[in-house]
Amino acid sequence: MTEVTGRRDGGGEGERAPDLVWEDVRGCFDPDGGTLPDVVVHGASAADWQAVLDLVAERGWEHEYAEGVTVLPVPRAGVVHSRPAGAECPELRVWPAPDMLAIFRFYSVDEIDFDVDVREVQGQERLDEFCGFLRAIGRRLGKPVAMYAEGGRTGPALIGFDPGADRVVLLREGRTGLDL
């Protein structure tokens, strides 16, 4: 069963200039380059994971937590990360906007990792919602949030939330999520 609470918008910040312009970044969201880019917060902690779980609840984003095929109430981050070695990796599915799914996987306490489907981020309006989602996470954690090409986390990030600029930016070749 999916928990549904409150609004389902990405940013919740009212009118603002877009962080990114669709025409400048459409290549980052080309389904031919892979449909599930990796979005990562490096250098995370259990407290950061809990902050993300709290943010999901506070924003009222539709969400569903599952361990294998069993849907459960969302536990505290410390409980998730204290599961025995070899246990199935839990997932948290979050819909920050209608028909836009982010799937968080609890692989490691020191890295917040989630996927999005680029087919759900097409056009300026959807890009704005996605940027609002990244911005909300980055602001809550005070850390960069980097999006890499599918399977490309060892290469340069494509876009990311830059806490110093307080916005999502297009990254130039050679920059990684560690030095946003």
LINUR-V349145 format. One record per backbone hydrogen bond with DSSP energy under -0.5 kcal/mol. CO is the residue of the C=O (numbers start at 1). NH is the residue of the N-H. If there is no record, write none. Layout:
CO_NH, CO_NH
This chain:
3_5, 3_63, 20_22, 21_24, 21_25, 22_25, 22_26, 25_28, 25_29, 26_29, 27_30, 29_31, 30_33, 31_34, 35_118, 37_116, 38_148, 39_114, 40_42, 40_146, 41_112, 45_49, 46_50, 47_51, 48_52, 49_53, 50_54, 51_55, 52_56, 53_57, 54_58, 55_59, 56_60, 56_61, 57_60, 62_95, 63_3, 64_93, 65_72, 66_68, 66_91, 67_70, 69_71, 70_67, 72_65, 76_79, 76_80, 77_81, 78_82, 79_82, 80_83, 84_87, 90_106, 91_66, 91_93, 92_94, 92_104, 93_64, 94_96, 94_102, 95_62, 97_100, 100_96, 100_97, 101_117, 102_94, 102_104, 103_115, 104_92, 105_107, 105_113, 108_111, 110_43, 110_44, 111_108, 111_113, 112_41, 113_105, 114_39, 115_103, 116_118, 117_120, 118_121, 123_127, 124_128, 125_129, 126_130, 127_131, 128_132, 129_133, 130_134, 131_135, 132_136, 133_137, 134_138, 135_139, 136_140, 137_141, 138_142, 138_143, 145_161, 146_40, 146_148, 147_158, 147_159, 148_38, 149_152, 152_155, 158_171, 159_147, 160_162, 160_169, 161_145, 161_163, 162_166, 162_167, 167_162, 169_160, 172_175, 175_157, 176_179, 177_180
